[in-house]
Amino acid sequence: MGETTTYDDDVSRSEAADLLEAIAAELDGPDTADIRVGNKLLTLSPDDRLEYGIEVEERSPMLGGEREEVTITLGWEVATADAGADIEQERDQRPDEEREEQDDGVL
């Protein structure tokens, strides 16, 4: 079961830019990304490739007043430990005889 954490607030343009820059800086890092959602700090594990989407909604005054909204969506498969290292660790844990038999001819 997934867990969703949300937070909404009215902030200045400058504060909104600062919040987005903080997320961008965390995503640009090499490992996990610590993302603040209100008073909660979530540690996320983004993969090297992200799904990115942006949606802009412009509502006409005839629908209750002019309003513009931007929704940015980022998604990814959770980064895992290097799969190659896991396989190598499994190979190293086999009995010596089994390793020698199966590793013959492997460079």
TIVEX-900887 format. One record per atom (N, C-alpha, C): residue number from 1; residue in one letter; atom name; x negated, y, z. Coordinates in steps of 0.1 Angstrom, whole numbers, plus 2048, in hexadecimal, padded with zeros to 3 digits. Atoms other than C-alpha are relative to their C-alpha. Example, Ala and Ser with C-alpha at 12.3 -4.5 7.8 and 13.67 -1.06 7.14 Angstrom:
% TIVEX-900887
  fifi  drengu  zavo    X    Y    Z
     1       a     N  7F7  7F4  800
     1       a    CA  785  7D3  84E
     1       a     C  7F7  80C  800
     2       s     N  809  7F5  800
     2       s    CA  777  7F5  847
     2       s     C  808  80B  808
***
This chain:
% TIVEX-900887
  fifi  drengu  zavo    X    Y    Z
     1       m     N  7F8  7F4  800
     1       m    CA  800  800  800
     1       m     C  7F7  80C  800
     2       g     N  808  7F4  801
     2       g    CA  7F2  822  7F6
     2       g     C  804  80A  80A
     3       e     N  7FD  7F5  7F6
     3       e    CA  7F0  840  80D
     3       e     C  7FE  80D  7F9
     4       t     N  801  7F2  806
     4       t    CA  7F7  864  802
     4       t     C  7FF  80A  80B
     5       t     N  802  7F4  7F7
     5       t    CA  7EB  883  814
     5       t     C  802  80C  7F8
     6       t     N  7FD  7F4  807
     6       t    CA  7F9  8A4  809
     6       t     C  7FF  80C  809
     7       y     N  801  7F4  7F9
     7       y    CA  7F5  8C8  813
     7       y     C  804  80B  7F6
     8       d     N  7FC  7F4  808
     8       d    CA  806  8E8  806
     8       d     C  7FE  80C  808
     9       d     N  802  7F3  7F9
     9       d    CA  7FE  90C  80F
     9       d     C  801  80B  7F6
    10       d     N  801  7F4  808
    10       d    CA  800  92F  801
    10       d     C  7F3  806  803
    11       v     N  80D  7FB  7FE
    11       v    CA  7DD  93C  7FC
    11       v     C  7FE  80B  7F5
    12       s     N  804  7F6  80A
    12       s    CA  7CD  959  7E9
    12       s     C  7F9  7F9  7F4
    13       r     N  807  806  80C
    13       r    CA  7BE  954  7C6
    13       r     C  7F2  7FC  804
    14       s     N  80E  803  7FC
    14       s    CA  79C  956  7D6
    14       s     C  7FF  7F4  808
    15       e     N  800  80C  7F8
    15       e    CA  7A4  93C  7F0
    15       e     C  803  7F3  7F7
    16       a     N  7FD  80C  809
    16       a    CA  7B3  925  7D5
    16       a     C  7F3  7FC  7F8
    17       a     N  80C  803  807
    17       a    CA  793  929  7C1
    17       a     C  7F5  7F9  809
    18       d     N  809  806  7F6
    18       d    CA  77E  921  7E0
    18       d     C  803  7F1  802
    19       l     N  7FB  80E  7FE
    19       l    CA  793  901  7E6
    19       l     C  7FC  7F7  7F4
    20       l     N  804  807  80C
    20       l    CA  78E  8F6  7C2
    20       l     C  7F1  7FE  7FE
    21       e     N  80F  801  801
    21       e    CA  769  8FD  7C3
    21       e     C  7FB  7F6  80A
    22       a     N  805  80A  7F6
    22       a    CA  765  8E8  7E2
    22       a     C  803  7F2  7FB
    23       i     N  7FD  80D  806
    23       i    CA  776  8CB  7D1
    23       i     C  7F6  7FD  7F5
    24       a     N  80A  802  80B
    24       a    CA  760  8CF  7B2
    24       a     C  7F2  7FD  805
    25       a     N  80D  803  7FB
    25       a    CA  741  8D0  7C7
    25       a     C  7FF  7F2  806
    26       e     N  800  80D  7FA
    26       e    CA  74A  8B0  7D9
    26       e     C  800  7F5  7F4
    27       l     N  800  80A  80B
    27       l    CA  752  89E  7B8
    27       l     C  7F3  800  7F8
    28       d     N  80D  7FF  807
    28       d    CA  731  8AA  7A9
    28       d     C  7F5  7F9  808
    29       g     N  80A  807  7F8
    29       g    CA  71E  898  7C5
    29       g     C  7FE  7F2  7FB
    30       p     N  804  80E  805
    30       p    CA  70D  876  7C0
    30       p     C  808  7F5  807
    31       d     N  7FA  80B  7F9
    31       d    CA  721  862  7D9
    31       d     C  80F  802  803
    32       t     N  7F2  7FE  7FC
    32       t    CA  742  865  7EC
    32       t     C  803  80F  7FF
    33       a     N  7FB  7F2  800
    33       a    CA  757  885  7EB
    33       a     C  809  802  80C
    34       d     N  7F8  7FD  7F4
    34       d    CA  764  894  80B
    34       d     C  809  80C  7FC
    35       i     N  7F6  7F6  805
    35       i    CA  784  8A6  802
    35       i     C  809  804  80C
    36       r     N  7F8  7FB  7F5
    36       r    CA  797  8BC  81B
    36       r     C  80E  801  7FB
    37       v     N  7F2  7FF  803
    37       v    CA  7BD  8B8  81A
    37       v     C  806  805  80D
    38       g     N  7FB  7FA  7F4
    38       g    CA  7CA  8D1  834
    38       g     C  7F6  7FE  80B
    39       n     N  809  802  7F5
    39       n    CA  7BA  8C8  855
    39       n     C  7FA  7F2  800
    40       k     N  806  80E  801
    40       k    CA  7B0  8A5  84A
    40       k     C  7F5  7FF  7F5
    41       l     N  80B  802  809
    41       l    CA  78F  89C  839
    41       l     C  800  7F1  7FB
    42       l     N  800  80E  806
    42       l    CA  791  87E  821
    42       l     C  7F3  7FE  7F9
    43       t     N  80C  804  807
    43       t    CA  773  86C  815
    43       t     C  804  7F7  7F5
    44       l     N  7FC  807  80C
    44       l    CA  779  860  7F1
    44       l     C  7F4  7FB  7F9
    45       s     N  80B  806  807
    45       s    CA  764  84A  7DB
    45       s     C  802  800  7F1
    46       p     N  7FD  7FF  80F
    46       p    CA  767  857  7B7
    46       p     C  7F6  7F9  7F8
    47       d     N  809  807  80A
    47       d    CA  759  843  79A
    47       d     C  7F9  80B  7F8
    48       d     N  807  7F6  808
    48       d    CA  742  853  781
    48       d     C  809  806  7F5
    49       r     N  7F6  7FB  80A
    49       r    CA  75F  857  768
    49       r     C  80D  802  807
    50       l     N  7F3  7FC  7FA
    50       l    CA  77F  869  772
    50       l     C  80A  802  7F5
    51       e     N  7F4  7FC  809
    51       e    CA  7A1  86C  762
    51       e     C  804  80E  804
    52       y     N  7FD  7F2  7FD
    52       y    CA  7A8  891  75F
    52       y     C  80D  804  7F8
    53       g     N  7F4  7FB  807
    53       g    CA  7C9  8A1  757
    53       g     C  804  80E  806
    54       i     N  7FC  7F3  7FC
    54       i    CA  7D6  8C5  758
    54       i     C  80E  803  7FA
    55       e     N  7F3  7FD  805
    55       e    CA  7FA  8D0  755
    55       e     C  804  80F  804
    56       v     N  7FC  7F2  7FD
    56       v    CA  807  8F4  753
    56       v     C  80F  801  7FD
    57       e     N  7F2  7FE  802
    57       e    CA  82B  8FC  758
    57       e     C  803  80F  801
    58       e     N  7FC  7F2  800
    58       e    CA  839  91E  74F
    58       e     C  810  800  800
    59       r     N  7F1  7FF  7FE
    59       r    CA  85D  924  75B
    59       r     C  805  80D  7FC
    60       s     N  7FA  7F3  805
    60       s    CA  872  93E  74A
    60       s     C  808  807  80B
    61       p     N  7F8  7F9  7F6
    61       p    CA  884  959  75E
    61       p     C  80F  7FB  800
    62       m     N  7F2  804  801
    62       m    CA  8A5  94A  752
    62       m     C  802  7F3  809
    63       l     N  7FF  80C  7F8
    63       l    CA  89E  92B  768
    63       l     C  7FD  804  80F
    64       g     N  802  7FC  7F2
    64       g    CA  89C  93F  789
    64       g     C  7F4  808  803
    65       g     N  80C  7F8  7FE
    65       g    CA  87E  955  785
    65       g     C  7F4  7FB  7F9
    66       e     N  80D  805  807
    66       e    CA  85D  954  773
    66       e     C  7F7  7F9  80A
    67       r     N  80A  807  7F7
    67       r    CA  845  93B  782
    67       r     C  7F7  7F8  7F7
    68       e     N  80A  808  807
    68       e    CA  825  92B  776
    68       e     C  7FA  7F6  80A
    69       e     N  806  80A  7F8
    69       e    CA  816  90B  784
    69       e     C  7F6  7F8  7F9
    70       v     N  80B  808  806
    70       v    CA  7F6  8F9  77D
    70       v     C  7FE  7F3  809
    71       t     N  803  80D  7F8
    71       t    CA  7F2  8D4  788
    71       t     C  7F4  7F9  7F9
    72       i     N  80C  807  804
    72       i    CA  7D0  8C4  785
    72       i     C  800  7F2  806
    73       t     N  800  80E  7FB
    73       t    CA  7CE  89E  788
    73       t     C  7F2  7FA  7FD
    74       l     N  80D  808  801
    74       l    CA  7AE  88A  78E
    74       l     C  803  7F2  805
    75       g     N  7FE  80E  7FB
    75       g    CA  7AE  864  791
    75       g     C  7F4  7F8  7FC
    76       w     N  80C  808  803
    76       w    CA  794  849  791
    76       w     C  802  7F2  807
    77       e     N  801  80D  7F9
    77       e    CA  78D  825  799
    77       e     C  7F6  803  80B
    78       v     N  809  7FE  7F5
    78       v    CA  77D  824  7BB
    78       v     C  7F2  7FA  7FD
    79       a     N  80E  804  802
    79       a    CA  757  822  7B8
    79       a     C  7FD  7F5  80A
    80       t     N  804  80A  7F7
    80       t    CA  749  802  7C6
    80       t     C  7F1  7FF  800
    81       a     N  80E  802  800
    81       a    CA  726  7F7  7CF
    81       a     C  7FC  7FA  7F3
    82       d     N  806  805  80D
    82       d    CA  710  7EF  7B1
    82       d     C  803  7F1  7FE
    83       a     N  7FC  80E  802
    83       a    CA  71F  7CF  7A3
    83       a     C  7F3  7F7  7FD
    84       g     N  80C  808  803
    84       g    CA  6FD  7C4  796
    84       g     C  7F8  7FD  80D
    85       a     N  807  803  7F4
    85       a    CA  6EE  7C7  7B9
    85       a     C  807  7F5  808
    86       d     N  7F8  80B  7F9
    86       d    CA  70B  7B1  7C7
    86       d     C  7FD  7F3  7F9
    87       i     N  803  80D  807
    87       i    CA  704  796  7AC
    87       i     C  7F2  7FC  804
    88       e     N  80D  804  7FD
    88       e    CA  6DF  797  7B3
    88       e     C  7FF  7FB  80F
    89       q     N  800  804  7F2
    89       q    CA  6E5  794  7D9
    89       q     C  806  7F2  801
    90       e     N  7FA  80D  800
    90       e    CA  6FC  776  7D2
    90       e     C  7F6  7F5  7FB
    91       r     N  80A  80A  806
    91       r    CA  6E1  765  7BD
    91       r     C  7F5  7FE  80A
    92       d     N  80B  802  7F6
    92       d    CA  6C7  76B  7D9
    92       d     C  804  7F7  80C
    93       q     N  7FB  807  7F5
    93       q    CA  6DD  75A  7F2
    93       q     C  802  7F1  7FD
    94       r     N  7FF  80E  804
    94       r    CA  6DE  738  7DF
    94       r     C  7F4  7F9  805
    95       p     N  80C  809  7FC
    95       p    CA  6C8  71B  7EA
    95       p     C  7F6  801  7F5
    96       d     N  80B  7FF  809
    96       d    CA  6A6  71C  7DA
    96       d     C  801  7F7  7F4
    97       e     N  7FF  80A  80B
    97       e    CA  6AC  6FD  7C5
    97       e     C  80B  805  7F6
    98       e     N  7F5  7FC  809
    98       e    CA  6CD  70B  7B7
    98       e     C  7FB  80C  7F8
    99       r     N  805  7F4  807
    99       r    CA  6BC  72D  7AE
    99       r     C  7F6  7FC  7F5
   100       e     N  80A  804  80A
   100       e    CA  69F  71B  79C
   100       e     C  807  7FA  7F4
   101       e     N  7F9  807  80B
   101       e    CA  6B8  705  788
   101       e     C  807  80A  7F7
   102       q     N  7F7  7F6  808
   102       q    CA  6CF  722  77D
   102       q     C  7F8  80B  7FB
   103       d     N  808  7F5  805
   103       d    CA  6B4  73C  779
   103       d     C  7F6  7FD  7F5
   104       d     N  809  803  80B
   104       d    CA  69F  729  760
   104       d     C  804  806  7F3
   105       g     N  7FE  7F9  80C
   105       g    CA  69B  73D  741
   105       g     C  807  80D  801
   106       v     N  7FA  7F3  7FE
   106       v    CA  6AB  75C  750
   106       v     C  7F4  80A  803
   107       l     N  80B  7F6  7FE
   107       l    CA  694  77B  74D
   107       l     C  804  80A  80A
***
